[in-house]
Amino acid sequence: MLSSKNYSGAAPLAIDGGVPVRDTLLPYNKPHVSEDECAAVVEVMRSGWLTTGPDIREFEQAFEAFTGARHAVAVSSGTAALHAAYAAIGIGPGDEVIVPAITFASTATAVMMCGGVPVIADVEPDTVQISCESVRQLISPATRAIAAVDYAGQPCHYEGLRAICDDCKIILLADACHALGADYHGQHVGTLADISAFSLHAVKPIAAGEGGMVTTDNPEWAARVRTFRNHGIATDHHARQRHGMHAYDVEHLGFNYRMTGMQGALALKQLERLPEMHEQRRNIAAIYDAAFADCTELALPRRHDGATHARHLYPILLRLGRLRVGRDTVFAALRAENIGVNVHYPPLHHHTLFRNAAHDGLKAADETYARLLSLPLFSSMNAEDAHDVIQAVEKVLRAYRR
Ligand SMILES: *Cc1c(COP(=O)(O)O)cnc(C)c1O
């Protein structure tokens, strides 16, 4: 059995009975909600507008101003945003959408919710983002769109993806759930693709608890998302009230994907604080970057030229050739040190639901997954927390060095 105990001269790992680097668990992520934000939520509750009311439109307008997108439509989750976006661009039975292998499942399940077929593309091993080369190989006459995931908060290689979409006359959709606030060659996330989906889940760049947003410059698609989130009813009940009407018509299949006023009020305040929260995340990431630059047992994902990074996640890539153990042992050892590491994400084709979508061209995804680990990163973390993480990573990797 491989054990760190035979390594002399270093503190024993917590997993082997040693003293952990931290007394209490540092989570991999946690939301920060200010007193001001709590007050804004209570104010909505007192106003009586509990569901989608004027606050939601105010939040959408702030989102439009922040991203530069012409239209922003708020929905109840990131998954609802993806479902609504796929529906708005017309994905239906038999239509194929190319998605990256390493992403959260709903990038792909939302395609299936429309009756479409997710086709899994490989990732670039150094950025963990969708590989343009793999996408080109998977284009078929049924391909309608590419879903680009701005993994960890870094915008994808949009130039390459746009060229493929132009060549093949297909739609570019961004799953931008990690990347609110980042930009690519000076252009904001939310305007880089034809249509973009965001999550406002508790641990995403801005938190509404649960929530989502769709952005697009296409007014028809935006109108479809508005209808889609409200049971397929084109007129909203404020308009009916204003015009003294009671009748309504269900025009299309829709869902109840509305955002509540409380969520909207919280998210609006968080959006105002986003630049500050980014700064805090970037400071922590810079501490990690400096500490790990010369670490021979791990590599950091490659950064694109001309792109800023939202620093939603801080993934590292273990150099397994230099270690005596695999990722899962490193993971368990770091957890024992009270460092809340995580893994984003198991490749889609490893899930039972997508097993039939596996193919030979997913080697980089499999190899990348085997060495992937996310370190704690959130806006209310301090430099001391970051140094605990660094100390634990160095302690564990030193013990398991080959
Ligand atoms: C969080 C996330 C989603 C889903 O968002 P929910 O708000 O949890 O439904 C989809 N895609 C990616 C890449 C995500 O990180």
The ligand as an ORCA input file, in Angstrom:
! r2SCAN-3c Opt
* xyz 0 1
  C     -24.673     25.817    -12.388
  C     -24.578     25.425    -13.804
  C     -25.707     25.086    -14.560
  C     -27.073     24.950    -13.958
  O     -27.512     26.058    -13.263
  P     -28.674     25.904    -12.141
  O     -28.969     27.315    -11.756
  O     -28.080     25.111    -11.011
  O     -29.817     25.217    -12.770
  C     -25.536     24.809    -15.904
  N     -24.326     24.844    -16.476
  C     -23.203     25.147    -15.769
  C     -21.889     25.188    -16.479
  C     -23.301     25.434    -14.415
  O     -22.196     25.703    -13.715
*
